[in-house]
């Protein structure tokens, strides 16, 4: 999962696009006006947020790194969203087709949500250990991410982009300092994790830097002069711009910020934090459910899944308590059979091979985009979770399922490998994201949209398809799957508990360890993630429960007319969207099936 940090210094990119600013041509239809608005928005958005453009395979602005830490940018961003909302509301929705009305509603939701977000003081906490421009730049600059390094211009683009990093860092430090004055600061436990992340990029030898990677594989087609020039330029940039900037950020956080970081945990402990959290909940769940209602749902789900875990424990003949069973699963050597990282990767490839024959039974459409399983890069593996990185719409970059493997001999087969693959890879994120961006009938803002309640809800829903896809025949994989589902249910309790109910970090860690097979180290990392990204963890269960509710509803309504394959195809055909809009769309689909 990546948080891209985007901005732009020049105000010209927010000036109305000529087509948007011009008065409508007489006789122009509402559909044409809407299509023009979406096209103009996407173009302006790419200029305003060039890192997002890079991630989506639009390489026109790969030399840009705007300073999104300035007040001018925040004002620019607010005007950008407000202008497009105003333009949208000037279009007569009643004159649109059903598909265009759907796009209209999604766009309106997006603009209103983004406008609301610009009013909060989250800018006083510019980054944390789970969302960090410095970390994102490391992934891009290593040459293994979305930033291309194929042509001389590609290499020069990266030099230009990184030349703006020092200014960004100075502004981020300024925002951190304003947060210190207003007591809007990060928890101390997070800052302690951020400092070594930054220090890891400090080196006196340019060739040892992560950012030197692209120089080690300069294309043979480059001329000798270009190779010499780029090598010297990268060495100079690393030693005079990149390393000093990482050092400055690390030193600031360690010596100046850390002493004023808060000892408390949740967002409600900062001025304005309760309002920030309510916004985060709405943003991530795309619902108006209150934090307390979500908390109660979490308690109920924890109770239900725990009952299923007890049943599996009895099935395998374990006589002790459920926490004792968790200890057995994590400590018995029979569950850690791997010797090398390649052994682990091959096990995941075996899962893929087992489900492939059954996928056509549940899905009428499969992505064209290629797919790969890779080990997470060493520089970020210690703080990374297994994740899916979407490929490009044209297939030039595959979708990648990344697996962090710090020690293959400790990789546990009961950790939910089958459910993890269904979620992060196939048919979870790879199917949903690839089919969405391959669907050229959608406007681009929908082709590349990501609403966590939809996308993460879909991926968690896919974990429940294991038996239908030929998995979960081993009870220990089933307990792993239940552990994964329990993990998402626990999030509803601890995320709200931490950020709205006064639960401490230690209480949250203990609660997780009592209810799922998780180590203290892993539980700690998870809890600190919820402190860094309040509300994000609520999306998974919220979306999954809605999808299960819709499936159950239509199975009852349609009886023999219900097709699970058609249901899945219809959900994926529209791409990611807010849950209320999805429900209206799927209700209309069910009505057509009758």
N, C-alpha and C positions, 0 to 999 in steps of 0.2 A: 504494500500500500504505500505512493509518494505524495508529499505535500510540496507543490511547486510554488516558489516565491516570485511573484511577478510584479512588475511596475513599469513606469516610463517617466523620464524626466521632462520631455517636451510636451507641451499642451496641445500641439497641433493635431495629435492623433485623436483628440476628443472633439475636434471641430466636426460639425455634421458632414457626413459623407455627401458628396454632391447629389447623388440620387435620392438620399434621404431628405436633404434640405429643400430640394426643389418642390414646388407646388405640384400636386397630383395632376397628371395629364387628364383632360376631360375624357370620360368614358373608361378610365382605368378601373379594373375590377378590384374588389376587396382582396381576392386571392392574389392578384398581382402585387398589390401594395404590401401584403403580408410577406410574400416571397422576397420582394425587394428589401424589406425591413430586415428579414433574417439574414440575407446575403450581406447587407451592409454591416449589420451587427457582427457577423463572423469576421469580416475583414478588419473592422476597428478593434475587435477583441484580440485578434492575432498581433496587432501592433502594440496594443496596450499590455498584453501578457505574452511576450515572445517565448518564454520558457514553456508555456503551455503549447504554443504553436510547434516548438521543437519536438515536444513529447508526442504530438499527433502527426509528425512527419512533414510538417510545413516548415521548410528550411530557409524561408526568405529572410528571417530575422535572427539567424543564429549568431550574429555578432553583437546582439543587444543584451544588456543586463540593466534594465531601468532600476532606479532607486525607489523601491516601494516603501521605504521607511520615512518618507517626508510627508509633512502636512499637505503640501501641494498635491502630492499623488493621491492622498486620501480624498481630498476635495475633488480632484479630477475623476477619480473612480466613482464617487457618489453622483457627480453630474452625468457621467457616462450611463449609469444604470437608470437614472431618472429620465434622461432624454429618450432612451429607448422605451421605457414604460409609457411615457407620454405619447410617443409615436404609435405604439401599439393600441392605446386606448382611443386613438383617433380613427381606428379601422372598425368598421361595422361588423361585429362578430356574427350577427344574425345572417349575414350574406355569405358566410363561409361554408365550405363542405364540412362533413363530420371530421375528416382527417385534419383539415386546417383548424377547426375549432379545438381539436386536441392539442395541436402545436401552439395555438394562441393561449390556451389555458396553462400549458407547461411554461411557456415563456413569461407569462404574467406572474406566475408563482415565483419563478427564478428572479425576476427583476425586483419584486417586492421584498423577497428574502435577502437579496444582496444589499439593497438600500438600507434595510434595517440593520444589517451587520456593520455597515460603515459608521453607525452612530455609537458603537461600543468602544471601550477603551482597551480592547485586546492588543492594540498596536503597542502598548506599553510593555508587552511581553513578546518581543519579536520572534523568538524561536525557543525551542526546547529540544530535548534529546530525541524526540520522535518526529518532529517537524523542523527542519533546519535547512536553510539555503546552503550553509557551508557543507553539509552532508550531501545535499543534492548535487552541488558543484563537483564534489569528489566523484560521485557516480558518473556524471557526464564527462568530466575531465579524464577519467581513467580510460575512456575510449570504448567501454563496454555497454554504454547506455544509448540514449536516444540521439546524442550529439554525434553527427557523422564525422569521420576522419578518413575521407577517401580522396579528396582533391586538395591542391594547394590552398584554394580558397577556404575549404573546410578548416584547415589548420590555422589560417589567418583569422577566420571568424572566431575561433576559440580564444586566440590571443586577445582579440578586441573585446570579447565578452568578459574575460577574466580581468582585463585592465580596469573594469568598472567595479570590481569586487571591493577594493579598499574604501571607496567612497560609500558603498552600501554598508560596509562594516562600521564605519564611523557614525553613520546615521543610526544604525541599530544600537550602538552603544549609547548614543544620545537618547534614544527611546527608552532603553533600559534605565537610564538615569532619571528620566522623567517619571517612570514607574516607581523608582525608589522613593522619590519625593512624595508621590501620591499613595504609597503603600500598596501599589498594584504590582506585586512581585511574585516570582515563581517560588515553589517550595524548595527548600534547601536540598532535599534529596535528589531533585532533578538537576540542579546546578552541579552537584558532585559528579553526575554522569556526563554532563556536557563538556566539562573541562578536559577530560582525557580524550574525548572525541576530537576536539580541536587540536590538542597537543600531538595527536597521532600524525598530523600533517606537517609537523615542524621537523625539518632536516637541514643539515648543512651541505648535504650532497644532493644536487639536483637530480641526479640519475636514480636516486633512491625514492624520489617523490612519486606518489600516486599519479600526479599530473604529468609525469614524464613518460607514462605508458605509450601514448600515441607516437612518440619519437622512436621507440624501440621497434616499431613496425612501419616505418615510413614506406609508402608504396614504391616499388622498384621503378615505376614509371616517372617518378619525380627526377628532375635534373639534379646534377651534383651541386649546382649553386643553390637550388631551392632546399635541398637536404641540409646543406651547411648553414644556410640562413635560418631555417626553421629550428634546427638543433640549438643554435646560439640564442635565438629569440626565446625558446622555451626555457632554456637554462636561466637566462636573465629574468624572465617573468617569474619563474618559480622562486628564485633567490631574492629578488628585489620587490616583488609584489605579493605573491601568493603566500609564501611562508611567513613573511612579516605580518600579514593580515591575520592569519590563523594565530600567530603568537600574540598579537595585540588583543584579539577576542578572548583567547584563553587567559591571558594575564588579567584582563579587566574582570572577567567572571570570577576568577580565583581570588584576587586581592581586594576588589572594590564591591562587587555585587554579592558574592557569597556571604559576607558578614551581615548583609541586610536582607538576604533571602528569608522567607518565613519558615518557621518550624511547623506550622499547621499544614494541613493537607489540601482540603477541598477549595473549590473556587468560591464558595460562599464566604470564605474568610478574607476576601479582599473587597475593598469598597466597590460597589456596583456589581459584585460577583454573582449575586442572586439573579439579577437581570441578564447577565452574560450567560448563565447556565440555562435559564429558561429559553433564551434564544438558541443556544447550542442544541437543546432537546428538540425544539421545533425544526431546526435546520437538518439535523441528522435523522430524525424519525419521519419528517414531512407530515406530522400529525399535530393536533392540538392537545394531545394527552398530557396531563400534568405529571410532573416528576413523581408525585405520590402514587398515582394510578399505575405508572410503569413499575414502581417499586413493588406494589402489591402483586402485579402480574409475575414479577420475578420470583417472589416467594412461592407462589402457586406452582410455577414451572419447576423450581428447585425440588419441591416436594414430590411432584409427579415423576421426574426423572430419577430421583433417588430411589423411588419404589422400583423402577425398572432395573436399576443397578443392583439392588438387593436380589432381584430375581436371577440375574446373570451370576451373581456370586454363589447363590444356592445351586445353580445349574452345574457349575464347575466343581462343586463340592468343597468350597472353602468354608471353614467352620467359624472363623473369627468375625470381628466387626467389619463394617465397610471401610473405615480408615485403615484397619489392619490389612484388608484386601488391597487397598491402594499401595500400602508399604510393600506387600508381597510382589505386586506387579512391577514396582520400581526397583526392587532389589534382587530379584531372582535372575540369575545369569541366563536362563533359557530364553528370556525376552530381549537379550542384547546379543544377537548372533553375528553382527556385522564386524568386519575387520577393517575395511577401507571405505572412504567416501563413495567410491564407485559401486561398492556393494549396496549402499543405501540407495543410490540413484537407480541401480538396476532393479531394486525391489519396487520402486515407484513405477518403473517402466513395465514391470510385470503386472502391476495393478491396471495400468492403461491397457495392456494386451487382453486382460480378462474382461474388461467392460466393453471393448469395442464391438464384439458381435451382438450385444444387447442394446446398444444405443439406438439403432433404427426402430426398435419397438416403442421407444419413448419420445423420439424426435424425428420429425419429417425433414428437418433442415439441419445441416451440419456446416460449420464454418469452412471457408476456403483457406483461411489464414493458416500458415504452418505453426507448429507447436514444438517446443523443446523443454526438456527438464535439465536444469543446471544447478550446480552447487553455488550458493551465495558467495560473493567475493570475500576474501579474508578480511579486508579492511573494515567491513561493516557487519560481519557475521555474528560478532559477540552481542550486538544489540538488535539484531534483525530477527523477524519471524519469517516462517515460510510465507511466500507471497507470489502473486501473479503480476507480471508486467505485461500490459497489452502490447501487441505488435502494431505495425502500421496497417492502414486500411488497404494499401496496395500489395501487402504481403512481403515487402522488401525487408522488414524486420519481423521475426516471428514473435508470437506470444510465448513468454518464458515463465515457467514455474520454477522459482528459486527455492532451494532447500538449504538452510544454514546447517552445516555439519562441523561443529567444533571438535568433536571426538567421535568417530564412527563406532568405536567399541562401546560407547554409552548410548547410542541411538536405540531407543526402545520401541519394539514392534507394537506394544500395546498403547502407544501414544496416539493411536487413531490415524494410522497411515492411510487406510482406505478412505475414511471420511475426509481426511485432509486433502487427498487427491481429488475427490468428488467436489470439494468446495473450491479450492484454489485453482484447479486445473480443468478437468473434463468431468462432467458437463457444466461445472460452475462458472467461474469467471471467464474461461476461454470461450465457451459457447456464447455466453451473454454479451461480452464486450466485442467479440469478433463479429458475430452476426449483426450487432447493432451498427458498428462502423462500416461494415460491408454493405449495409442497406442504403444505397444511394437515393432511394425515394424519400428518405427523411432529410429535413433541413440539417445543416451541419451542426447547429447547436444541439440537436437531438442525437445525431450520429455519435457525438463525442461526449454526451452528457454522462454524469455519474451522480446519481442520488443514492447514498449509502443504504438507505432503508430498502430500496429496490435491489441494488446490485449485491449487497451483502445478504439481504434477505433471500434473494434467489440462490446464492451460493450455499447458504445454510439449509435452505429447502432441499437442495440437491443432495445433501448428506443423507436425507431420509430416503433417497432412491436407491440406496446401496443394495438391498435385497433384490429389487427389480432389475438391477444391473449385474447380478451374479456375485455380489460381495457379501460380507458379514456372515459367511458360513462358519467361520471360526468364532467362538464366543469371546475370545480375547480381542478380536477386532471389533466385535459388537460392543464390548465394554469401552473400547477406545472411542467408538462413535458416540456412545452415551456420554462419555467424558467430554467430548467436544461440544455436544449439545448442552450439557450441564454448564460448561464453561461460558456459553453465551447467555444462559439463564442467570448465572451468578452475576454476570455483568450488569443486568438490570438492577440487581440489589446493591452491588458495591459502587457502581458509578453514581447512582442517586444517593446512596448512603454517604459516600465521600463528599460529594459536591452540594448536597442539600440537607443532609440529616445529621451532620456532625460525626460521622463514622471516622475513626482514625485510620491511618495507613496500616498500622499494626493489626487493628481489628479486622480490616478488610482482608489482609493477607491470611489471617487465621481462619476467617470464614471460607475463603476459597479452598484452603488446604483441608478443611474438614468435610468438604462436599465434592471434591474431585481428586483424581490421581495427578497431583501436580507437586513439583518440588518447591521448596521455599524460595529458591532463586528464581524459578519461573513465575511463581505467584507474585513475587516482589516486582519483577519486570512488568507484569501485567498491570498491577495496581498503579505503578508509576506511569504507565501509558495512559491510564484514565485520568491521572492528575495533569498530564501534559495536554491531553485532547479530550476535555470533558464532553460527554454526550455522544461521542463517536461510537462508543461500544454499545449503545442502546439500539443502533440501527439493525443489527443482525437479527435478534429475536423478534423485534417489532415487525420487520419485513417478512420473516419466515412464518410467523403466526398468521399474518394477513394472507399469505399465499396458501397455507394449509386451510384456512377458513374458506377461501374462494373455491379451492378444489373440492372440499367437502360439500359446499353449497351446491355446486353444479352437478356433482355426482348424484345428489339427492334429487335435484330439479329435473335432470335430463335422463336419469336412469340408463337404459341401454344406449341412448343416443349420445351419452358422454364418451368422448375419446380423449384419453390422457395425452396421447401424442398431439392432437389438435390443440388441447389446452396449453401444453408447453410451447408449441409453435406460436400461438397467439400471444402469450405473455412476452416472448422474446421478440416478436415482430415489431412491436412498438418501441422497443428500447427502454432505457431507464426513465422513470417518471415518478412524481409524487404518488404516494399510495392511494390517496382519495381519487385522484384522476385515473389511476390504474383500475380501481374498483369500478368506476363508472364505465370505463372502456370494456372491461371483462363482463360486466352485467349485460351490456349491449351485445357482446359476442354470444353469450349464453342464450339470449333471447332469439338470436338468429338461428341457433342450433335447433330450437324447437320448431 
